[in-house]
Amino acid sequence: MTFSPFRKTLLLSSALAAAALAIPAAAQDAAAEADAPFASTDIIVTAQKREQNLQDVPVAISVVSGDQLERSNVNSAEQLFQRVPTLTFRKGNTNKDSALSIRGVGTISFSSGVEPSVSTVIDGVVYARTGQQTSDFLDVERIEVLRGPQGSLFGKNASAGVINIVSREPGNELGGYIDAAWYEGNEYRIRGSVGGPLGEGVRASLTGFWSQYDGNGRNVFNNHKVNGYEHWGVRGKLIAEPADNLKITLIADYSKNGDNGYADSIGTVFSSAFNNAVFIPSLAPLTLDGKNRDIDNDLDPYTKDKNSGVSGQIDLDLGGVTLTSITAYRHWYNFQQRDGDFRSDAPRYVNTGTAAGDVRSHDRGDLKFDQFTQELRIASANPQFFEYVAGLYYYHTKEVDFFNRTVTSCTASTLPTVGGLTPCATGSSTFVTNEGNADFTTKLTSYSAFGQGTLNFTDAFRGIIGLRYTEDKVSYDFVRRSTSLAAFTGVNPAFASAGSIKDNGWSGNAGLQYDLTDDIVAYTTYTRGYKGPALNVFFNMLARDTGRIDPEKSDAYEVGLKTRLFDRRLTLNLAGFYAKYDNYQANFLDIVAGQVVTRLTNAGTVSTRGIEMDFNAAITDDFSLSGGFNYTDAHINQFICPPGAAVTCAAAINGKPLPFAPKYKGTVTMDWRLPLNIDGFNVDLNSSLVYQSRTQFDINQNPNAFQKAYAIWDAGIKVSTDDDKYSLSFIVKNLTDKHFVIQRIPNGTSFMRQITPRDAERYFGVTARMNF
């Protein structure tokens, strides 16, 4: 769906006007803002599956509020890394190939038989694939990023950490909001929510959004924009409290995304006979350098996602204990297409000699993913000597994939040879098209029992112990059909296989916590992490790929200090950590008939160590600073080359950094209510700075696959009424117009592909909001 700029402006204006007319007369006016808008307040988190003060939890946690996300124009998980120093995001060509890392550790794979290392949990429901959470954030109360293995309470796909997203609950009085935003580059956003009581003991909310962006690149072949999107979705939440001790929460959501990217733009091209004679001349309309974001493809990149789900949570307070049940079903559909030869004119020459490899390659695929989860929990009341959380967890997923790669080459031509190359053209040349099609289904079933307890030896001294037992079964069936008996560019011959693996493992944690004072807490913990077995199920799999990928196990150690100083105006939390991962599950770049593919493997042993700091300082009642800093040394201890690897694989990468693991990263955000004393209005200034050191993107340590250090500076100003009913915000992203990429992918030794995000250039935006 495409709108002209005039219709978009009309739509935004109409939406605001409609919302104003729809406000019931009985709706409560927004409460007046506190006299001290930025004063330090307690932050409540659910990092241990119960409500606790952030400062009392012996876990390194970064918390970002929904208000902070809105002020910074951070609208999705792929932008969250700008706010959390220890988090990095790997953007793939499609949402299904994206991945998150914490402390430099994350699973990057195209295989359907492996799970992520960073678990995304939304309102208590685990999202089994990173690609499921690529839509816009909806009505977020806060995001808690739990750093390091969380195996006791969150399970096997939290071997690197957890992103715990908590949405806002409907209020006890009717109210809501609507906002509309415009940003340079034809980016538009509309969001709205309404909620309140439906009757005695029942309240509900309904939230929706629509967003569109043309894109920051162009396909010079057809003049279409790329790297843009159109997203929309709705989410409903209903809470019923039929008795004082019973709470029932029902949630349903649906979203649909259409993305024309991210496109693989070509950056550096290396000199070779083929590149000099064929590839570089074909890309003459492009500027081939590290800043290129345009493409020249005869097939536009495109990804479509549909996400939907329902969940029900029941909390029953029995006085001494609380029983909780969370039942959830989710469905995800993904379609993707891409140009695999990265040119619009292939094939130009007879595929021989210098022109060998001059082919047209197009990819199309889709997946259907279903998951069902059931969690049962019991939690003790606080406070008492032994406080505990224990439960049972069931998890089942099924993914059905189809993938097609179509390759066309020119095998003969009657045109005269020029400079050793024989041109091809319709009517005078012979073109041969081959294709490979694969259908594969992957299922995963997991059972686990878990528990974690706190022993309060004294009012100030506590012991923590947790344990989780997990049983996993992964099964698959795979059929690839090919029109050629031999391998051709990017496609192996026909192959069929089926199989399953089972395994089980223990994870857990133990620690000590001591309150040095009421406002200073020290802790030390040991965590045993476990990530279940995997299978390398992917389009080009062969018999060598059917073996099991062993479970990934880790030993992690952490010491921390949580402090509230200067009359609790400064919150300063420090953590030091070390973790070693054995049988690390990682992607390895390989080559199939001249085209780069990825293979999942037990890469060996990796480790990560570092120091982290989070702070929040209310300098005055109207001026605050917040942010964090981390030093992370995540590197490969010993790499194990996969059997039959075509790419050079040597011990030379031992000791080198893990991909997507910058050594230094920091953020600082300023919020300032300007002392202008304008009757009836407030003016707030906010500004943030993000710094990231040099980042390597390739586990094989390609010397060109990196992003050098950069810093991004954003700033905004908000004018609002005293009652915060109306506001107008202006924001400038990337004030210094600093270019950067979030991915560089080596195509063998031939050239580098790169992905350039929206925020890699300066742009201006404005948001109007009305609360009611």
Protein Blocks (a to p, Z undefined) as FASTA:
>chain_A
ZZdfklmmmmmmmmmmmmmmmpcfklccdddddfblmbccddddfklopacdfklpccdc
ddddfklmmmnopabfklmmmmmmkbccdddfbfklgccdeehiacddfbfkbccfbdcd
eehiacfbfklmmcccehifbdcddedjdkklnojmlmnbccddddddddfbdcdddddd
ddehiiacddddddddfbehiacdddddddddfbjcdcfknopaehiacddddddddddd
fbfkbccdddddddddddebdddddfbdcddfklmmmmmmmmmmpccdfkbcbdcdfbdc
ddddddddddddddddehjaccddddddddddddddddfkopakbcfbdcehjlgoiacd
dddddddddddddddddddddddfbdcddddddddddddddddddddddfbdfbdceehi
acddehiaccdddddddddddddddddddddddddfblmbccdddddddddddddddddd
dfbfbdcehiacddddddddddddddddddddddfblmbccddddddddddddddddfkl
cfklmpccdddddddddddddddeehhlaccdddddddddehiacdddddeehiacdddd
debjaddddddddddddfblmbccdddddddddddfbdcddehiabdcdfklgoiacehi
afbdcddddddddfkhpghiacdddddddddddddfbfnlpaklccdddddddddddddd
fklmaccddddehklopacdfbdcdehjlbccddddfklcccddddddddZZ
